[in-house]
């Protein structure tokens, strides 16, 4: 009995030590997050000052980070925001929805698209509300198009991919993005239907909906809205999708124009974006 009590006490002490270490680690993470937020604010202030002095998109920096930061700005990304530039008319807009297994599918669709694609792309995926998303950074490493995290009232741009943020619904209003913190729909925020239905309302027959791998039926109503507005609808072939629920749900609406394997979706998007509206 004494041996068991001693062993139990040791286990309790080990648990307390692990708890102390976890608390210290949590404090370090909080500090790192605070420091990153401060750096973001300083970078934004610097960008605004340079824009006022030299014009949007012109940055001259000193020091070893100059080349890497300038390259990032030229690519169209600066601290998760699109580099400032005039907004050309958006001829086509592509809305992509994905969930479980969708990351691979999104990569497969975006990577072949050319850097000068004459359309705007928006992406909504089912994201955890307790973590920040690194999806824009992951996509930016592999896509030729500019990739940015969506911001409220951010102007739409051709040859740019706008990625929904966690904890916000993403929609399109006129030529700008709209973020909303309204309650989740069917436990989902961002909700794919919200994005697709807004794209259908604003762009009509210039809208393209694409549903990729995912569970559940989110996006099916949005695909119907795009089709009813005269747009084009595409799903990843459920036969080969990692999770087929979402493509199947959209297909059951009877509103899907193309059922394509992943390696054919990007080519079809290029064809569609080259069409006159």
N, C-alpha and C positions, 0 to 999 in steps of 0.2 A: 504493500500500500504506500509506504514512504517513497519507494522508487517511482511509482506512478504519479504521486503528488509532485515530486521533484521534476519529473519529465513534463508535467502539465505546466508547472511554473516557468520552465525554460521555454516552452512553446508560447506562453503568454508574453514573456519578455521579448522573444523574437518578433512576435506580432507587433508589440509596441515599437520596437526598433524600426520595423518596416513602415509603420505608420508615420514615425518621425521623418524617415527618409522621404516618404511620399509627400509629406507636407512641405519639406524643403524643396523638392522638385517642383511642386505646384507653385510655390512662391517664385522660383526661377522662371517658370513658364509665363506667369503673370507679368513679371518684369520684362521678359523678352517681347511679349505682346504689346506692352505699353511703349517700349522703346521703338518697336516697328511702327506703331501708330504715330509717334512723334516724328519719326523719319519721314513717314508719308506726308504729314502736314508740312514739314519743312520743304520737301520736294515740290509739293503743290504750290507753296508760296514762291519758291524759286522759279517754277514754271510761269506763274502769273507775271512775275517781275520781268522775266526775259521776254515773254510775249508782248508786254507793254513797251519794252525797249526796242526789240528787234523784229517783232512780228511773230505770229503763231508758227510753231514748228521749227524755229531757228534757235539752236542751242550751241553755244560755244563754252566748253568746260575746260578747266585746267586739271592737271593731275593724272594719275594712272587710270582713273575710271572713265576718262573722257571718251575714249573710243567705244567702249562697251555701252555706255549710256547713249551716245549718239546713234549707235547702230540700233539700239532698242527703239529709240524715237523714230528713226527712219522706217522701221518695220511697222510703226503705227501703234506701239504700246508704250505707255509711260505710267508706271505705278497703277496699272489696271485701267487706264483711261485712254480713249482714242486721241491721237494727236490731232490738234485743231486743223481744220481745213474747210473750204467751202463745201456745201452739201449738194452734190449733183442730183438730178432727178433719178429716183429709184424705179427702174423699169420692171424688175421682178424682185420678189422677196421669197426666200425659202425658209420655211419653219420646220425644224427638226425636233422630234420628240423621241426620247429613249429612257429606259429605266435599267433594270437588272441586265447585265451583259451588254449594255449599250456603249460602254467606252470603246471597246474594240470596233464596234460597228461605226461609231462616229469617226474614229481614226480612218477607217477604211473608206468612208465617204469623202472626208475632207482632204486627205493627203493628195489625191490626184488632181484636185481642182486648181486651175492656174491662178497666179497672183493677181491677174487683171480681170477676173470673172466679173461680168457685167450684171451683178445682182448683189443683194444684201442677204445675209444668212442669220437667222436667229435660232438659238438652241435652248430648249428647256428639258432638264433631266430631273429625276426625283432625287433630291439632295437631303442629307441629314441637316436638321435645323440646329444641331448642337456643335457643328464644326464648320469652319470656313472651307470653301471649295478651292482646290488648286486646279480645277479643270481648265480654266483659261490658259494657265501657264503650260499645262501638259499639251494642249492643242497647239499653242503657239510654237512649240518646239518642233512640231511635225507638219504643220500646215503651211502652205505658201501664202495663203491669205492672212491679212491682219486679224488678230484675235483679241477681243477686249471683254472684260466683265461688264455686264449691262449696268448702266446708271440711269436714274430717273431723268427724263428730259434730254437724254443724249441723242443727238441727231443721227439718223440712219445714214449709212454710207455704203456705196458699192464696194465690192471686193473686201468686205469686212464681215467677220463672224462675231455676233454678240451673244454672250453666254449668260444665262439666267443665274442669279445669285441665290444662295440659301435664304430661307425665311421671307422671300418676296415672290409674289406672282409677277410674271413678266408679260407685258402686253405692248401693242403698237398703237399709237394715237397720231394720226396724220403722218408726219415724217420723223417722228420721235418715239423713243422708248418710254414706257411708263412702268414704274415699279409700284406695287401695292402690298401693304402688310395686312390686307383683309384676311379673315380666318382661312385656314386650309380647306380645300374642297376635296371631300372623300379622303381626308387625312393627308392631302398632298399640297405642298406649297414650296416651289412653284408647281402649278398645275398646267399640264400640257394643253388641255382643252381651252384654257383661258388665252394662251398665246395664239393658238390656231384660230379661234373664233375672232380675235381682234385682227389678225392678219387678213382673214376673209372679209371682214367689214371694211377695212381700210384699203385693201388692194384688189379685191374682186378677182377678175380673171387673170391678174398678174401674180396671184398667190400660188405657191407650191407647198404642199404638205408632205412631209416624209416621216413615217413611223418606223422606228428600228426596234431592236430587241428590247423586251421588257415584260414585266408581269402586270396583271390587271388589265383594265380596259381604258385607261386614260388616253386621250387623243382621238378616240373613235368619233365622239361628237364633233370635235374640231375638224376632223377630216370631212365629215358630212357638210359642215358649214363651208369649208373651202370649195368642195365640189358644187354645192348649191350656188355659190357665188361665181361659178364659172372657172375656178382654178383647177390645178392639176394635182392629183394625189398619187403617192408612191408608198409602197411598204416593202420592207425587207422580206424576202421569201421565208415564210414561217418554217418551211421544211429544213432550212439551214440556220435559222436564228437560234442563238443560245437559249433565249427565253421567248417563246412564240406567242404568249398571251396577247400582247398589245397588237402585233401585226394581224393576228387572227381576228381580234375584236374589231379592228378597223375594216378588215376584209368583209366581215359579216354585215356591215352597213350597206354593202352593194355600191359603195361610192369610190372604190379604188380603181384608178386607171391603169397602174402598172404594179405587178408583183415581180420584183427583181432580186437576184442574188446580189450580195454586197458589191462584188466587183463590177457590176453594171450600173449602179445607181449614179455614181459621179458622172459617167459619160452621158447618161440621160439628162442630168441637171445641166451639163454644159450645152447640150442641144436645146433644151428649153430656154435657157438664158440667152441664147443667140437668136431666139425667135423675136419678131416684132410683136408688140402687144396689140 
